[in-house]
């Protein structure tokens, strides 16, 4: 029987499949790229398989040594699997224990990015100091060596590393690899040795536009009929998160009831969230392009994909907002704060209604256990009032005004005015060189995406585009009146 067929290079570069080394030893590579060693042997006339560890944690030479010992046991009539189970388990290193913890918990994490962050931070900060140490030998001094250099310069990262090491050491204690005294525990231990994170670095929230400026921003945004602009308007009107909007699909919308149901898998709190849609929000949906083969409300340039998660931020940057923006450092997520400020300072709706609208989790577990409803009827009234505020400066030049009036008339509601000349609109239009130049800048930014969408939908270029150097009549009228 030929053995030692594999080479270290072949083991390192092997793609999905099974690779025989001889003597029953094989390297199994899954479709995800995970690699493990498997030994096949016969005992008492029965074929059995046992794992010898994952690659590269167990290298080729070590796998061969293990296979040789197991084959010798099998030859002597001893089942290697039973022999291994009878041996007291050796204390693993911190790296091994961390890998086991991640494998055991990764399915409960929100997304793959979270798992990658776990691996990345532990590999960068923890492994150089304690990676090769037995998990029962990790002490407070080791934890301080890891955290002290980054506690003041990278406070948020340091706090996450501390929490992750704490969880891994608790996992080790639960498996009786070490005692229950955790050297990485914050409360009652590290909090006596390191300053509180909030005192080292002030907590910074997403910059939010004052709610008094939102109507003017919406009026300016409305002259841009790109998909990114429609998505941003929809985000503001629904007070939802960027990922929830960009990943939204048509099958989540109930047009008759004017309700958008966000599935639990996409919610931060992992609970389904019903969003009442105002007249303006429904008008946006009526104005959206429907691309065959693309289930998303806001389709991106790539076929079958939604907008990029940077699309809304880039749109605001093009308008002069964001980091180092000359009109403010506001970002899309900050509009949730704008909505919350308006609901608390201006509207007469109770605090609980606003918190439900933002899909915030009730901190008090007792209260959460008894509160089963979602205050949907009250939230619908609130979201309509918020939309009325946001849309109050929009006029004939806004492409969606006819859609809003169509819905209002169907419900017997008084239509909005066709044109509202308001000083705030004029001020917003004249800022930074006037609306005309900003509209041109936005057109330059979004037109490539729009052209791609038109090609996907089969619409002719001429039916949606405006010749260079000219404006649509509606925008022209507004610029003239301003």
N, C-alpha and C positions, 0 to 999 in steps of 0.2 A: 504494500500500500504506500503510495507516494504521499509524503507529507511536506510541510513547509512550502506550499505552492505560492503563498502570498508574499508580497514585499511590503515594507513600511509605506512606501509611496503609493502602492496600489490600494492599501487599506485607507490611506488618507484621502485619496481622490475618487474612491469608488462611488458610483451612482446607485440609484435604487435597484435592489436585486439581492441575490444570495451568492456569496463567494466562498468556495471551499478552500480550506488550507490543508486538508488531509487529516486522516485519523479521526474523523467525525467533527472536527472543528470548522466552523463556518462563520463568516461575517455577514450579518443581515442588515441591509440598509432599507429603511422605509421610504415611502414617497416624499415624506417631509425632510429627508436627509438624515434622520436619526440613525445611529449605528450601534449595534450590539453584537456581542460574541455569544454564540450558541454551540453547545457540545451535544452531539448525538451519540448515545452508547446503548448497549444491550445488557440487561441484567435479568437473570432468570428467564431468558427467552423473550423478554419484552423490550421493545424499543422505547427509549425515553430521551427527553431533551432537557437540558438545564442551561440557564443563563450564566455567563461568566463575567458579566459587567458590560458597561457601555464604552464605546470608543469615542474620544481618545483617552478617557479616564483610565481605561485598561488598555495598555498598548499591545502590540502584536507579540512581543517577547513574553510579557506577563500572561497573556491569554494562552500561549503555548505551554508555559509552565503549569498553569492551572489545569489545562487539558490533560497534560501528562500525569499529574497526580490523580485526577478523576478516573482516567483510564486504568491506572494501576489498582485503584480501589475496586472498580468494576470487575477487573480480572480476578481479584481476590474474593469476589462474591459480595462485596459491600456496596450498597447503593450510595453513590456520591451525594445525591440530593438529601437522603436521610442523614448521612454523616454530617453534612453541612448544617442541617437544621439542629442537630444535637450539639454542635459546638456553640459555646457562648459567643454572642455577637461582639465583634471588636468595636471599640469606640471610633466613630468616623471623624474625619477632619471637618473643619468648619465648611470648607468648600463642598464636600460630599453632603453634609447635612443641609446646606443651603439649596443644593440641587434637588434633594428629596422634598424639601419644604415647597419649593416652587412647583414641582411636578404635582404635589398633592393639592395645591391651592389655585393653580393658574386657571382652572375651569370656572372658578367662582369670581374671577376678576373681570372687569368691565370690557376690556379689549386687549388685543395682542400688544398694543403699545405699552400698556401698563406692565406686562410681563417683561418686555424688552428693557424698560426702565429699571426694573428690579435687578435684572442680570447686569446691566451696564453699570449701575451705581455700586453694586457689590464688587464687581470685577475691578472697578477703578479705585475704590477707596478701602474696601475691607480685605480683599484677597492679598494685597502686598504685605499686610501686617499679620493677619491671622488665618489666611487661606489654608496653609499647610499644617496649622496647629490642630491637635486633637480638640474636639469641641468642649471637652471637660476641662481643658487647660486655659481657656480664654478667660482673662481676668479684667478687672476694672482698668488697670494700667494700659492694656491693649486697646480698650475702647477709647480711652482718652488720647492715645497716639493717633487714632483714626480721626477723631472728631475735632480735636483742638486746632489743627492747622486750618480747618475750613469753617469753624463755628462762627466766626465774625465776617469772613469774606464771602462765604456761600451758605448763609444761614439756613435757607429753605432746603437746600440739598443735604446739608449736615443733619437736619432734623429728620429727614426721610431715611437717611442711612441709619441713624440711631434707631428709629422705629423698626426698620427691617432686620437689623441685627438682633434687636430685642425679641422679635417674633421668632426668629430662627433658633435662638437660645431657649426660648420657651418650648418650642417644638422638640428640641433635644432633651429638655428636662422631662417632657411628657413621655418620651421614649426611653427614659431612664439612662440616657447617655451622660448626664451630668446632674448635679444637685439643682434644687429649685431656686436657689439664690441667683438672680439674673444680673450680671454686672452691667448690662446695657439698659436696665430699667431706668426710666426718667423720674417718675414720681417717687420721692423718698430716697433717691440714690444720686443719679446724675444731676438732678436739679440742685443739689448741694455743692456740686463741683463745677458746674457751668452756668453762665448767666442765662436768664430766660430769653428765648428767641425773640419775643416781642420787644424786649428792651435792647437787644443787639441791633435789630433791624425792624423798622416800622413796616407794618403790614400795608401793602399797596394794593388797591382795588383797581378794576378796569376803569379807565377814565370815562366819565359819563357826561353827555351833553345835558345842560339844564333843560328841564321840561318846557320852559318858556321859549326855548329856541327850536324845539322840535318841529312846530308847524312851519316855520320858515325853511328849515332844512328839508322837510317833506315837499314843500312847494318847489324848491330848487331841484330836488331829486326827481320830481315827477316829469320834468321835461326830457328826461333820459328814458327811453323805452327799451333799454337793453335788458336782458334776462337778469343780470347782476343787480340792476337798479330795482327791478320788480321784486327780486328776492329780498333785498334790503328793506324795501317798503313793507313787504309781508312780515318780515321779522319784527319790525317796529310795531306794526298794528297788532300782532299776536303776542308780543312780549316774550318770545321764545328764544331758545339758544340757537347759535349759528348752525351747529351740527344737526339739530332737529329740523331746521328749515331746509338745509341743503340736501338732506337725505329723505325728505318727504316725498311720498309717492301718491299717484292718483287714486289708488285703491284705499287710501286712508281718508279720503274726502267724501263726506255725505253732502252733496249739493242741495238736496231737498231740505235737510235739517240745518244746513249751514254749520256743520261740525267737522272738525279735523281731529281724528283720533290718532295720537302718537303711540305706537306700541311700546311696551315696557322695555324691550331690548335696547331702545334708543334713548330712554330717559335716564337722567343721572341717578334718580332714586329707584330705578328699576321698577316703576309702577306705571301702568297705562295712564295717559293724560288726555282728557278731552278738552279741546280748545274751541270755544264758541267763535265763529267767524262773523265779523262785522260786515256791513254793506261794502265798505271799501276793500276789505280783504277778499270778499267774494268777487268783487269787480276785478281784482288782480288775477284771480284764477281764471276768470272768463277771458282775460286778455292774453293769457299765456299760450305759447305755441305748443301743440301736441305733436311730438315726434314719434313716428312709428318705431317700435322696438325699444323705446326709452320710457321706463315707467316713472321717471322722476318729474316732479312739478317744475323744477328749474334745471333743464338739461344743459350739460356742458358741451364743449366743442368736440369731445371724443364721443363716438357713437355708443349709446347705452350707458353713459356715465352722467352723474350730476355735475354741477358746478364745482370747481376746485374750492377747498376749504379756505383758500386765500382770496377768493374772488371779491367778497364783500369788503374785506380790509383794503385790498388794492383799489377798489372803487372809491372808498373814502379818502385814501391817500391821494388819488387823482383829483379829488375835490379840495385838497388842502388840509385834510385832517390826519390824525395819527401821530406817530413819533416824529417830533420836530416839525409838525405841520404848522403852517402860519395862521391857521384858523382854529386851532385847538387840537389837543392830543386825543380826541375822542375815538373810540373803537366801537364796532358793531355790538359787542356784548354789553357795552355800557348803556344801551337803550333799555335794558331791563331795569337798570337803576333809575333811569329817567322816568319810566312808567311807575316804579315804586314811589319815587318822590312825588309825582303828580297825585297818585292815589292817596298818599298820606297827608299832603299839604293842601290839596285843592279839592279833591272829590270828597263826597260824604259817605263813601262805602267803608264798611268796617275793615279793620286790619286783616282779619281772617280771609276775607274775600280776595284781597290783593295777594296774600300769601298762597292761596289756592291757585290763583291765576298764574303765578310764577312757578307753580309745581314744587314749592318748598316743602320739605319734610317737617312734620311737627316734632320738635325736640322732646317734648314731654311724652314718654311712652304710655302713661296712663291715659292722657288726653287722646293720643293717637289711637289707642285701642277702642275708645268709645265713639270717636268721630268717624262715621262711615261714609257720609255724603261728601260731595265735591262742590256744593254751593253753585251748581251750574247755572241756574236761572239768574241768580244775582251777578254771576260773572259775565253772563251775556250782556246785561245792562251796562256793566262797568266797561267791557271791551268796546261797546258801541259808543259810549261817551268818550273814551280814549281815542277812538277812531275819528269822531267828530272834531275833537281838538286838533288831532294831527292833520286833518284834511281841511281845516277851516280857511286856509289861505289859498287853496287850489281853485283854479278857475278854468275858463274855456280852453286855455292852452294846455291843460293837463289831459293827456290821452284817456284817462280812466273816468273822467267826470260823467260821460254819457252812460258808462256802465253802471255807475253808482245811481244815477237818476233812473235808469231802467229798473233796477231792483227796488228803489224806493217807490216808484209808481206802481209796481206790481203788488206792493204791500200796502198801498194806500197812504204812503208817507210823503210829506211835502218835499219836492225835489230841491236840491241845493242850487244856489245862484249860478248862473252861467259864467259870470265874471265878478270878481271881488277885487277892487283896487284898494290895496292896503299898503300903508307906509312900510311895514315890515318886509313885504315882498320886494318893494322897490329898493330898500336898503340891502337886502340879501342879493338882489340882482346886480347892484352896482358895485358890491364889494369885490375886491381883487380884480378890478378891470372889467366888471360887468358880466352878466349871465351869458352873453353871446360867446365870449371866449371860453368860459367854463363848459358850456354845452359842446363847443368844438373839441375841447380837450377830452371830454368824456366820450364823444363820438370816436375820436382817434383811438381811445383805449379799448372800447368795446366793439367796434365795428368788425374786427376779424372774427370774434366769437359769433356775432350776429350773422355774418356771411356764412359761417360753417353751419349754423342752425338752419338757415334758409336752404342750403344745399341738401341737408338731411331731410328736411320736410318737403323738398321738391318745389318750393316756392320760387318764382322768378326774382332775380335780384332787383329788378326795377320796381316791383310791387312794394318793396319795403325800404329801399334806399333813397337817399336824397342826393342829387348831383352836388359835387364839390362846389363850395362857395355859395350855396343857397340854403334857405331854411324852409321848414314847413310853414304854411300860412298861420297855423295856430301859434307857433313859437314867434313868428314874425310879428303877429298882432300884439303878443304880450310884451316883446321887447320894445315895440313902438309905444305902447301905453305906459311902460315903465320909464 
